[in-house]
Every structure is written in C-alpha cells, then in structure tokens.
C-alpha cells in the first residue's frame, strides 16, 4: 500500500506548480512517512504532504518505506530559509542551537578589495541568494552573516564590504561600516578567505594594500587565497604567474617551483626572480607592507569561478574538513542574521545598482511602507524610493513605469526564493524635498 501511495504522489509531483512546491516547503514543520500512510502535522492540523524527492536521498527514502520510520533525521531537513515575519526570524536567531553529536564549527571571514566577488561566493556556498550582488563597487555596505549547516558541521560565513582606504572613504563620504566591519569580522574569524579578481589585471598584479594590512595585523589567523573569475582568463598559464606574485612564491611554508613547459628557460628564471620574497622582510609588517606584492603565509590556494557550483563545492569541502570540534552558535534552521526586511532592501538596491547609471543608485534611500502576510501565505510589500533629483526619479520610473516595474518584479522573485513565499512587491518613487 505504501508503494502505491508513494507512486501516486511521485507521478503527481511533476504536475505541481512552482508556487505550490514553494508553499509546501515553507509551511511544512514536521513531516513523517510510515509504511502505511503519508502524514504531516502543520500548525496543529493534519493533512497530506509529500517531501519532494530532490531533498532526500534515495537510500533514506527506501529505508523509510521498508522500515516504516525515518532513517535519518538530517535527511528530512529542509533547506534553510528566512522567515517572512521579522519576529519569527528574531526568535529563530535566539533559539538554542540543536547541537548534534560531536558538533564542529568554523567561522570564515571573506575579505578582499571591492567588487572581487565576495557576496557571489557566499551565496553559492549557502545555496541561496542571501546577499546582494552587482557589478558596481560597494554593493555590500555592512557585514552580514550566513550559516551553512550540514550533518554535524556548521560553517559561519562573514560576508564583508570591500576593504577601502580611509582617505577614499572620506573623499566619497562612505558609511563608517565600510571601514570598520571588515576589520571587526576578521577579529572573530577562525579562517580568512582572501578573494582576488583575476580578471582584473591591475588587481591581480599585486595584493591590495588594505588586504595586506589586514593580513599583517592578524598573522595568527590562517588565511587561504582564492583566485576568482578564472573562467574569464583565456590564458590559463597566467594563473600560475598570478599565484606566484600574490603568494611571494610561498604556500604553506614551502617554496613554489613553477615550470611551465610552453615557456623558455629564461622566462622561468625571471618568474622565480620576481616571486622572491623573504620571510624576514615580512616580519617588519607595518613598515614594508606597501612594498610587498603578496603574502607568503597563505595555507592554501584555490582557483575557481564563484558562479560555478562545482568549483565552489571544492572550497566548501575544504571548510568542512577544517572545522574544529566545538558547539554550534546557531540553530540549524538559521540561514542568515539579516531580517527579511533587510534582505528585501538589499535585493532592491542590487537591482538599482544593476539598472541605473553612475552615481544615481548610491543617492537613493528606501522606506518599507507595508509588509503584510495574506491568508494564503503570500507577502504584500510596498517600498518607497526617495530621490534627490527629479532627473533621478525619471530614471527610476522609466518610460511608462517600465524600469520600476522590472526592478520590483526581479527583486520580488529573488526575495521569494529566500523566504519561500509568494511575494507581491510594489515600488514607488518620490522626490525628497
């Protein structure tokens, strides 16, 4: 009977709409499958619900059918999401962690120059788009936290703003968080991930000065180098040269020897000469950091594209192996420390940065005027944008309101994937007097 019941559910599963699937995932609180029936308890009510096959392994599924009980509690864990209600999110953050047997934890600070791809990498590691991403600099304005929980291991990701010189921050009147948050995040980290955009020839020719300062002030914290956007580099042999420069030819205390077959002997000698960097010179960190091209104390080097899930999976496995025994800091259902309102405003800012020219998106401010949950679980949101110039407001609205409608539609779609609810987002613009 169980096989017949499950067969009917599996055949019907392909006809479910995306909205119904998302709704089912969000609403399910505790679900169990026994040998005689499929049941679910939800908010005190009993009804039928089937966990989609993509979220459970075939072994766990068959074990439940044969044994009439859950084979592994972790197999039933739904992907973490952000509750649509801010109060629920706060309650979740304050909930006592559900400690597993022999828990392990690792806190990772992702740092780098502005626009290196830090938020993109964090999103890929988490499996959801939680942090805003755009091609413009300073998309991330403050530190945000993401939590990746698998089996008995919890990885806490600290997504930080790009390291910015104080002089530049003062000149452009940037928020204090852009200066302070990256440094504070490093202080509480177990591991630093230094991200470098290798598609930017200037960025990969030498390590960013602010990044070097950060590394020099915290030499006791292990650091790994991640070369990002390698898919945009046509000549792959350049990656070896970049690695040699950014590591001073030393990785995990060992001297690198690069012998590209396609290069003549004189090129190899020049590379070795350029990559020389003595550890004695690095002892005087504060005085010599500006003269350094790289950091000779990286534990490992990764070459990847942060938009490629297979590439990022290798880095994720490294984090899991590097995690140390210790108590979890968050409940396994926590995805981020951001409130749903913060996620919403960040996603809207992402679209504004993506579609509006030059300085326009940086001058806009947002106010959430309505955040209301409907009877069927949908969320109605109304956001007002304030512009400093009438010309900016016209750009935001666009011809016949098409621009603001597109921003609302795309930001709403991204938000619905985070809170697992249908989102109806309305955006209006007003001139700030």
Secondary structure as GFF3:
##gff-version 3
##sequence-region A 1 433
A	DSSP	alpha_helix	2	13	.	.	.	ID=ss1
A	DSSP	alpha_helix	18	27	.	.	.	ID=ss2
A	DSSP	beta_strand	30	33	.	.	.	ID=ss3
A	DSSP	beta_strand	38	42	.	.	.	ID=ss4
A	DSSP	beta_strand	45	47	.	.	.	ID=ss5
A	DSSP	three_ten_helix	53	55	.	.	.	ID=ss6
A	DSSP	alpha_helix	58	67	.	.	.	ID=ss7
A	DSSP	three_ten_helix	73	76	.	.	.	ID=ss8
A	DSSP	alpha_helix	86	94	.	.	.	ID=ss9
A	DSSP	beta_strand	104	112	.	.	.	ID=ss10
A	DSSP	alpha_helix	118	126	.	.	.	ID=ss11
A	DSSP	beta_strand	144	150	.	.	.	ID=ss12
A	DSSP	beta_strand	153	159	.	.	.	ID=ss13
A	DSSP	alpha_helix	166	171	.	.	.	ID=ss14
A	DSSP	alpha_helix	176	187	.	.	.	ID=ss15
A	DSSP	beta_strand	191	197	.	.	.	ID=ss16
A	DSSP	alpha_helix	201	205	.	.	.	ID=ss17
A	DSSP	alpha_helix	209	217	.	.	.	ID=ss18
A	DSSP	beta_strand	222	228	.	.	.	ID=ss19
A	DSSP	three_ten_helix	230	232	.	.	.	ID=ss20
A	DSSP	alpha_helix	238	246	.	.	.	ID=ss21
A	DSSP	beta_strand	250	251	.	.	.	ID=ss22
A	DSSP	beta_strand	254	255	.	.	.	ID=ss23
A	DSSP	alpha_helix	265	274	.	.	.	ID=ss24
A	DSSP	alpha_helix	279	283	.	.	.	ID=ss25
A	DSSP	alpha_helix	285	288	.	.	.	ID=ss26
A	DSSP	three_ten_helix	289	291	.	.	.	ID=ss27
A	DSSP	beta_strand	300	303	.	.	.	ID=ss28
A	DSSP	alpha_helix	309	322	.	.	.	ID=ss29
A	DSSP	beta_strand	324	325	.	.	.	ID=ss30
A	DSSP	alpha_helix	340	355	.	.	.	ID=ss31
A	DSSP	three_ten_helix	360	363	.	.	.	ID=ss32
A	DSSP	beta_strand	365	373	.	.	.	ID=ss33
A	DSSP	beta_strand	379	387	.	.	.	ID=ss34
A	DSSP	alpha_helix	390	397	.	.	.	ID=ss35
A	DSSP	three_ten_helix	399	401	.	.	.	ID=ss36
A	DSSP	alpha_helix	402	419	.	.	.	ID=ss37
A	DSSP	beta_strand	423	431	.	.	.	ID=ss38
###
